[in-house]
Amino acid sequence: MPHDADDAPNLDHAAHQLHEEFDDAVGPETVDRHIAAEAGRFASARVQSFVPLFVHRRVREALRRPGPGSRRLPGQVA
């Protein structure tokens, strides 16, 4: 069953929150890449209502996960 544009999840609020939290640490392009990748994972989900919540949670977890040579991000546990 195809989705109408009205059914598409509104990621604006989630994106704004993620940019507020992570732009200084990883840059806005990195935040955008993660958002796009996670949103793409849910593109064919039958129920779109919770997609912004899932995208926010998964991107936040990914960006808070330390990588090689990364500095600690706000709220990150050592």
C-alpha positions as CSV (number, residue, x, y, z in Angstrom):
1,M,0.0,0.0,0.0
2,P,1.7,3.3,-1.1
3,H,1.9,6.2,1.4
4,D,0.6,9.6,0.7
5,A,2.7,12.7,1.3
6,D,0.4,13.4,4.3
7,D,1.5,10.0,5.8
8,A,5.2,10.9,5.6
9,P,6.7,11.4,9.0
10,N,7.6,14.9,10.0
11,L,11.2,14.8,11.1
12,D,11.6,18.5,11.6
13,H,11.4,18.5,15.4
14,A,13.6,15.5,15.8
15,A,16.2,17.0,13.4
16,H,16.1,20.3,15.2
17,Q,16.8,18.6,18.6
18,L,19.6,16.4,17.1
19,H,21.2,19.5,15.5
20,E,21.0,21.4,18.8
21,E,22.7,18.6,20.6
22,F,25.4,17.4,18.1
23,D,26.2,20.1,15.6
24,D,29.1,21.5,17.6
25,A,30.5,18.0,18.3
26,V,30.2,16.3,14.9
27,G,29.0,19.0,12.5
28,P,25.6,19.5,10.8
29,E,26.5,17.4,7.8
30,T,27.1,14.3,9.9
31,V,23.9,14.8,11.8
32,D,22.0,15.2,8.5
33,R,23.6,12.0,7.1
34,H,22.6,10.0,10.1
35,I,19.0,11.4,10.0
36,A,18.7,10.5,6.3
37,A,20.1,7.0,6.8
38,E,17.8,6.2,9.7
39,A,14.7,7.8,8.0
40,G,15.5,5.6,4.9
41,R,15.4,2.5,7.1
42,F,11.7,3.2,8.0
43,A,10.6,4.5,4.6
44,S,8.5,1.5,3.9
45,A,7.1,1.0,7.4
46,R,3.3,0.6,7.3
47,V,2.8,2.8,10.4
48,Q,4.7,6.1,10.1
49,S,3.5,7.7,13.3
50,F,6.5,6.7,15.4
51,V,9.2,7.1,12.8
52,P,10.4,10.5,14.1
53,L,10.8,9.0,17.6
54,F,12.7,5.9,16.2
55,V,14.9,8.1,14.0
56,H,15.7,10.5,16.9
57,R,16.5,7.6,19.3
58,R,18.7,5.7,16.9
59,V,20.6,8.8,15.6
60,R,21.2,10.0,19.2
61,E,22.6,6.6,20.2
62,A,24.8,6.5,17.1
63,L,26.2,10.0,17.7
64,R,26.8,9.4,21.4
65,R,28.7,6.2,20.7
66,P,32.4,6.9,20.9
67,G,34.5,6.2,17.9
68,P,38.2,6.1,17.3
69,G,39.8,9.5,18.2
70,S,36.5,11.0,19.2
71,R,36.0,13.3,22.1
72,R,33.3,12.9,24.7
73,L,29.9,14.3,23.8
74,P,27.5,16.0,26.2
75,G,25.9,13.4,28.5
76,Q,28.2,10.6,27.4
77,V,29.3,8.2,30.0
78,A,33.0,7.2,30.1
